[in-house]
Amino acid sequence: MTKHHWWWKVNHIFDHMRLTQGFSGYVVFLEEDHYLSPDFFHMASMLAKQKLSICPNCDLIGLGTYDKVKDYRSSAKFVRAYPWVSGKHNMGFAINRHSWNDIRRCNQLFCNFDDYNWDWTLQSLGKRCFNRPIGVLVVQAPHVFHIGQCGVHHKQKPGTVMGQCNADSVVSSYRDILQNNQQHLFPEQIALVGTNTISFTSRLAKPEGYGGWGDVRDHQLCSSYANASHIFPRSN
């Protein structure tokens, strides 16, 4: 299940790899069906450097958004603080070691929460473990795009790019957006829109799982990832 894979992965990256021992910077989580803008690393670097001053209450930074933004002119340099919402902020986000340590201490609650989705489970930790929303600082113009728009989680719309389930067409549409906005890429500064105060919404205040995670063997295996003590050697 994806929850097993994600929890093993984040534990492995931060705590079980010799290469990352002592690394306190950000780790960006990308998937094979994500497409990056040319200024992705530029934006990631600026957000990482300025997150603490712009939004000290934010735990994560988000470089992707599912919002359809075609004109970057009024949004390229702006970021906004949100409470983490699984269906909005699970694409192209980054965690540093400080935030990971806060999340890791919730290991038992993460692994025992009756939901098979890692992102919904992470969202639930705000109320159940942090006693505050998990905050994320998100770009207003996306720099990560989702191109895997076929499958059970996407409604098919015949006659549209999404409905055709053609990854090449989806990539082409995003390339066109980036080409049309190339003069707005690589902004020299970023600025916060709104406030950096993050509050629970009614939905976040009462997290409930969707099930599929009731087997105690899943709980035990999940918990074992955080409890593993070995560090894999660095390959030559």
BADRENGU-381203 format. One record per residue (C-alpha): residue in one letter; residue number from 1; x, y, z. Coordinates in steps of 0.2 Angstrom, whole numbers, plus 5000, padded with zeros to 4 digits. Example, Ala and Ser with C-alpha at 12.3 -4.5 7.8 and 13.67 -1.06 7.14 Angstrom:
BEGIN
+------+-----+------+------+------+
! code ! pos !   px !   py !   pz !
+------+-----+------+------+------+
!    A !   1 ! 5062 ! 4978 ! 5039 !
!    S !   2 ! 5068 ! 4995 ! 5036 !
+------+-----+------+------+------+
//
This chain:
BEGIN
+------+-----+------+------+------+
! code ! pos !   px !   py !   pz !
+------+-----+------+------+------+
!    M !   1 ! 5000 ! 5000 ! 5000 !
!    T !   2 ! 5005 ! 5018 ! 4997 !
!    K !   3 ! 5005 ! 5022 ! 5016 !
!    H !   4 ! 5018 ! 5008 ! 5019 !
!    H !   5 ! 5029 ! 5014 ! 5005 !
!    W !   6 ! 5028 ! 5033 ! 5009 !
!    W !   7 ! 5032 ! 5030 ! 5028 !
!    W !   8 ! 5046 ! 5018 ! 5024 !
!    K !   9 ! 5053 ! 5030 ! 5011 !
!    V !  10 ! 5053 ! 5046 ! 5023 !
!    N !  11 ! 5060 ! 5036 ! 5037 !
!    H !  12 ! 5074 ! 5028 ! 5026 !
!    I !  13 ! 5079 ! 5045 ! 5018 !
!    F !  14 ! 5081 ! 5055 ! 5034 !
!    D !  15 ! 5086 ! 5041 ! 5047 !
!    H !  16 ! 5093 ! 5026 ! 5038 !
!    M !  17 ! 5105 ! 5033 ! 5024 !
!    R !  18 ! 5123 ! 5037 ! 5028 !
!    L !  19 ! 5122 ! 5050 ! 5014 !
!    T !  20 ! 5109 ! 5060 ! 5023 !
!    Q !  21 ! 5116 ! 5059 ! 5041 !
!    G !  22 ! 5118 ! 5076 ! 5047 !
!    F !  23 ! 5109 ! 5084 ! 5033 !
!    S !  24 ! 5097 ! 5097 ! 5039 !
!    G !  25 ! 5090 ! 5104 ! 5023 !
!    Y !  26 ! 5075 ! 5101 ! 5013 !
!    V !  27 ! 5070 ! 5084 ! 5004 !
!    V !  28 ! 5058 ! 5087 ! 4990 !
!    F !  29 ! 5046 ! 5072 ! 4987 !
!    L !  30 ! 5042 ! 5070 ! 4968 !
!    E !  31 ! 5034 ! 5056 ! 4959 !
!    E !  32 ! 5036 ! 5048 ! 4942 !
!    D !  33 ! 5021 ! 5057 ! 4934 !
!    H !  34 ! 5027 ! 5075 ! 4940 !
!    Y !  35 ! 5033 ! 5088 ! 4927 !
!    L !  36 ! 5045 ! 5102 ! 4933 !
!    S !  37 ! 5046 ! 5120 ! 4928 !
!    P !  38 ! 5063 ! 5126 ! 4922 !
!    D !  39 ! 5064 ! 5137 ! 4938 !
!    F !  40 ! 5060 ! 5123 ! 4950 !
!    F !  41 ! 5076 ! 5122 ! 4959 !
!    H !  42 ! 5077 ! 5141 ! 4959 !
!    M !  43 ! 5060 ! 5142 ! 4968 !
!    A !  44 ! 5064 ! 5128 ! 4979 !
!    S !  45 ! 5080 ! 5136 ! 4985 !
!    M !  46 ! 5072 ! 5153 ! 4988 !
!    L !  47 ! 5057 ! 5145 ! 4998 !
!    A !  48 ! 5069 ! 5135 ! 5008 !
!    K !  49 ! 5080 ! 5150 ! 5013 !
!    Q !  50 ! 5065 ! 5161 ! 5017 !
!    K !  51 ! 5052 ! 5150 ! 5024 !
!    L !  52 ! 5058 ! 5153 ! 5042 !
!    S !  53 ! 5056 ! 5172 ! 5040 !
!    I !  54 ! 5041 ! 5172 ! 5030 !
!    C !  55 ! 5031 ! 5159 ! 5039 !
!    P !  56 ! 5039 ! 5152 ! 5055 !
!    N !  57 ! 5023 ! 5142 ! 5058 !
!    C !  58 ! 5024 ! 5132 ! 5042 !
!    D !  59 ! 5031 ! 5115 ! 5043 !
!    L !  60 ! 5032 ! 5111 ! 5024 !
!    I !  61 ! 5035 ! 5120 ! 5008 !
!    G !  62 ! 5024 ! 5116 ! 4993 !
!    L !  63 ! 5030 ! 5119 ! 4975 !
!    G !  64 ! 5015 ! 5111 ! 4966 !
!    T !  65 ! 4997 ! 5115 ! 4966 !
!    Y !  66 ! 4982 ! 5108 ! 4957 !
!    D !  67 ! 4975 ! 5125 ! 4953 !
!    K !  68 ! 4974 ! 5128 ! 4935 !
!    V !  69 ! 4985 ! 5144 ! 4933 !
!    K !  70 ! 4988 ! 5149 ! 4915 !
!    D !  71 ! 4994 ! 5167 ! 4918 !
!    Y !  72 ! 5009 ! 5169 ! 4930 !
!    R !  73 ! 5010 ! 5188 ! 4929 !
!    S !  74 ! 5000 ! 5191 ! 4945 !
!    S !  75 ! 5006 ! 5176 ! 4955 !
!    A !  76 ! 5024 ! 5171 ! 4950 !
!    K !  77 ! 5032 ! 5178 ! 4965 !
!    F !  78 ! 5018 ! 5175 ! 4978 !
!    V !  79 ! 5016 ! 5162 ! 4991 !
!    R !  80 ! 5003 ! 5158 ! 5004 !
!    A !  81 ! 5002 ! 5149 ! 5020 !
!    Y !  82 ! 4989 ! 5135 ! 5022 !
!    P !  83 ! 4985 ! 5121 ! 5034 !
!    W !  84 ! 4990 ! 5105 ! 5025 !
!    V !  85 ! 4976 ! 5097 ! 5016 !
!    S !  86 ! 4980 ! 5081 ! 5008 !
!    G !  87 ! 4971 ! 5083 ! 4991 !
!    K !  88 ! 4978 ! 5100 ! 4988 !
!    H !  89 ! 4996 ! 5100 ! 4995 !
!    N !  90 ! 5003 ! 5082 ! 4992 !
!    M !  91 ! 5012 ! 5086 ! 4976 !
!    G !  92 ! 5030 ! 5093 ! 4975 !
!    F !  93 ! 5031 ! 5097 ! 4993 !
!    A !  94 ! 5047 ! 5097 ! 5004 !
!    I !  95 ! 5051 ! 5093 ! 5022 !
!    N !  96 ! 5067 ! 5098 ! 5032 !
!    R !  97 ! 5074 ! 5088 ! 5046 !
!    H !  98 ! 5067 ! 5099 ! 5059 !
!    S !  99 ! 5049 ! 5096 ! 5053 !
!    W ! 100 ! 5053 ! 5078 ! 5050 !
!    N ! 101 ! 5058 ! 5076 ! 5068 !
!    D ! 102 ! 5041 ! 5083 ! 5073 !
!    I ! 103 ! 5032 ! 5071 ! 5062 !
!    R ! 104 ! 5042 ! 5056 ! 5067 !
!    R ! 105 ! 5037 ! 5058 ! 5085 !
!    C ! 106 ! 5019 ! 5055 ! 5079 !
!    N ! 107 ! 5024 ! 5037 ! 5073 !
!    Q ! 108 ! 5012 ! 5027 ! 5083 !
!    L ! 109 ! 4997 ! 5039 ! 5079 !
!    F ! 110 ! 5002 ! 5039 ! 5060 !
!    C ! 111 ! 5003 ! 5020 ! 5060 !
!    N ! 112 ! 4988 ! 5016 ! 5069 !
!    F ! 113 ! 4976 ! 5029 ! 5061 !
!    D ! 114 ! 4963 ! 5019 ! 5051 !
!    D ! 115 ! 4966 ! 5026 ! 5034 !
!    Y ! 116 ! 4976 ! 5018 ! 5020 !
!    N ! 117 ! 4981 ! 5035 ! 5013 !
!    W ! 118 ! 4998 ! 5042 ! 5019 !
!    D ! 119 ! 4993 ! 5060 ! 5015 !
!    W ! 120 ! 4976 ! 5060 ! 5024 !
!    T ! 121 ! 4985 ! 5052 ! 5038 !
!    L ! 122 ! 4998 ! 5065 ! 5038 !
!    Q ! 123 ! 4984 ! 5078 ! 5038 !
!    S ! 124 ! 4976 ! 5070 ! 5053 !
!    L ! 125 ! 4992 ! 5072 ! 5064 !
!    G ! 126 ! 4988 ! 5091 ! 5065 !
!    K ! 127 ! 4974 ! 5088 ! 5077 !
!    R ! 128 ! 4979 ! 5071 ! 5084 !
!    C ! 129 ! 4998 ! 5075 ! 5088 !
!    F ! 130 ! 5003 ! 5092 ! 5084 !
!    N ! 131 ! 4988 ! 5101 ! 5092 !
!    R ! 132 ! 4989 ! 5113 ! 5078 !
!    P ! 133 ! 4987 ! 5112 ! 5059 !
!    I ! 134 ! 5002 ! 5106 ! 5050 !
!    G ! 135 ! 5007 ! 5122 ! 5040 !
!    V ! 136 ! 5013 ! 5122 ! 5022 !
!    L ! 137 ! 5020 ! 5137 ! 5012 !
!    V ! 138 ! 5013 ! 5135 ! 4994 !
!    V ! 139 ! 5018 ! 5144 ! 4978 !
!    Q ! 140 ! 5003 ! 5153 ! 4970 !
!    A ! 141 ! 5010 ! 5148 ! 4952 !
!    P ! 142 ! 5014 ! 5130 ! 4951 !
!    H ! 143 ! 5031 ! 5124 ! 4947 !
!    V ! 144 ! 5027 ! 5105 ! 4948 !
!    F ! 145 ! 5013 ! 5098 ! 4937 !
!    H ! 146 ! 5004 ! 5082 ! 4938 !
!    I ! 147 ! 5004 ! 5073 ! 4921 !
!    G ! 148 ! 4997 ! 5056 ! 4927 !
!    Q ! 149 ! 4979 ! 5061 ! 4924 !
!    C ! 150 ! 4972 ! 5044 ! 4920 !
!    G ! 151 ! 4965 ! 5031 ! 4932 !
!    V ! 152 ! 4953 ! 5028 ! 4946 !
!    H ! 153 ! 4956 ! 5045 ! 4954 !
!    H ! 154 ! 4952 ! 5055 ! 4939 !
!    K ! 155 ! 4935 ! 5058 ! 4931 !
!    Q ! 156 ! 4936 ! 5055 ! 4912 !
!    K ! 157 ! 4930 ! 5069 ! 4901 !
!    P ! 158 ! 4929 ! 5063 ! 4883 !
!    G ! 159 ! 4935 ! 5075 ! 4870 !
!    T ! 160 ! 4947 ! 5084 ! 4882 !
!    V ! 161 ! 4965 ! 5081 ! 4885 !
!    M ! 162 ! 4962 ! 5073 ! 4902 !
!    G ! 163 ! 4949 ! 5062 ! 4895 !
!    Q ! 164 ! 4960 ! 5056 ! 4881 !
!    C ! 165 ! 4973 ! 5049 ! 4894 !
!    N ! 166 ! 4987 ! 5055 ! 4883 !
!    A ! 167 ! 5002 ! 5060 ! 4894 !
!    D ! 168 ! 5011 ! 5068 ! 4879 !
!    S ! 169 ! 4996 ! 5079 ! 4877 !
!    V ! 170 ! 4996 ! 5084 ! 4895 !
!    V ! 171 ! 5014 ! 5088 ! 4895 !
!    S ! 172 ! 5012 ! 5098 ! 4879 !
!    S ! 173 ! 4999 ! 5109 ! 4887 !
!    Y ! 174 ! 5010 ! 5112 ! 4902 !
!    R ! 175 ! 5024 ! 5117 ! 4891 !
!    D ! 176 ! 5013 ! 5129 ! 4882 !
!    I ! 177 ! 5009 ! 5137 ! 4899 !
!    L ! 178 ! 5027 ! 5138 ! 4904 !
!    Q ! 179 ! 5032 ! 5145 ! 4887 !
!    N ! 180 ! 5019 ! 5158 ! 4888 !
!    N ! 181 ! 5025 ! 5163 ! 4905 !
!    Q ! 182 ! 5043 ! 5162 ! 4903 !
!    Q ! 183 ! 5046 ! 5180 ! 4907 !
!    H ! 184 ! 5038 ! 5177 ! 4924 !
!    L ! 185 ! 5049 ! 5162 ! 4928 !
!    F ! 186 ! 5064 ! 5164 ! 4940 !
!    P ! 187 ! 5057 ! 5178 ! 4950 !
!    E ! 188 ! 5070 ! 5188 ! 4960 !
!    Q ! 189 ! 5060 ! 5188 ! 4976 !
!    I ! 190 ! 5045 ! 5180 ! 4984 !
!    A ! 191 ! 5032 ! 5188 ! 4995 !
!    L ! 192 ! 5018 ! 5182 ! 5006 !
!    V ! 193 ! 5000 ! 5184 ! 5002 !
!    G ! 194 ! 4988 ! 5185 ! 5017 !
!    T ! 195 ! 4993 ! 5180 ! 5034 !
!    N ! 196 ! 5005 ! 5167 ! 5041 !
!    T ! 197 ! 4993 ! 5163 ! 5054 !
!    I ! 198 ! 4986 ! 5145 ! 5051 !
!    S ! 199 ! 4970 ! 5139 ! 5058 !
!    F ! 200 ! 4960 ! 5123 ! 5058 !
!    T ! 201 ! 4946 ! 5122 ! 5046 !
!    S ! 202 ! 4930 ! 5112 ! 5052 !
!    R ! 203 ! 4936 ! 5097 ! 5042 !
!    L ! 204 ! 4953 ! 5097 ! 5049 !
!    A ! 205 ! 4947 ! 5099 ! 5067 !
!    K ! 206 ! 4939 ! 5082 ! 5067 !
!    P ! 207 ! 4950 ! 5070 ! 5057 !
!    E ! 208 ! 4942 ! 5053 ! 5053 !
!    G ! 209 ! 4949 ! 5039 ! 5043 !
!    Y ! 210 ! 4942 ! 5031 ! 5027 !
!    G ! 211 ! 4947 ! 5014 ! 5033 !
!    G ! 212 ! 4957 ! 5000 ! 5025 !
!    W ! 213 ! 4970 ! 5000 ! 5039 !
!    G ! 214 ! 4963 ! 4990 ! 5053 !
!    D ! 215 ! 4974 ! 4975 ! 5052 !
!    V ! 216 ! 4986 ! 4976 ! 5067 !
!    R ! 217 ! 5000 ! 4968 ! 5056 !
!    D ! 218 ! 4999 ! 4984 ! 5045 !
!    H ! 219 ! 5001 ! 4994 ! 5061 !
!    Q ! 220 ! 5016 ! 4984 ! 5067 !
!    L ! 221 ! 5025 ! 4984 ! 5050 !
!    C ! 222 ! 5022 ! 5003 ! 5048 !
!    S ! 223 ! 5029 ! 5006 ! 5066 !
!    S ! 224 ! 5045 ! 4995 ! 5062 !
!    Y ! 225 ! 5051 ! 5008 ! 5049 !
!    A ! 226 ! 5054 ! 5021 ! 5062 !
!    N ! 227 ! 5061 ! 5009 ! 5075 !
!    A ! 228 ! 5074 ! 5002 ! 5063 !
!    S ! 229 ! 5091 ! 5005 ! 5070 !
!    H ! 230 ! 5102 ! 5001 ! 5055 !
!    I ! 231 ! 5110 ! 5013 ! 5043 !
!    F ! 232 ! 5113 ! 5007 ! 5025 !
!    P ! 233 ! 5131 ! 5010 ! 5020 !
!    R ! 234 ! 5135 ! 5023 ! 5006 !
!    S ! 235 ! 5138 ! 5014 ! 4990 !
!    N ! 236 ! 5155 ! 5016 ! 4980 !
+------+-----+------+------+------+
//
